[in-house]
Amino acid sequence: MALLAVAAILFFAFGQSMEGFSIIIVIILTVAIGFFTEIKAVRSFLKARLLHGDPVPGW
């Protein structure tokens, strides 16, 4: 992600704003997909925990 952010900054610095915006859109989509995937995983874990008891001691 950091490399993509640096690339976007460089594209803006060299006046190629269309490419910079494209990279920013890719970053936003990647973060959104990761966020919602993580939310889904946590919900699945919590549902499994409710159905089957405490699978991991200490949680």
Secondary structure, DSSP 4 states (H G I P E B T S, - for coil): -HHHHHHHHHHHHTT-HHHHHHHHHHHHHHHHHHHHHHHHHHHHHHHHHHHH--SSTT-
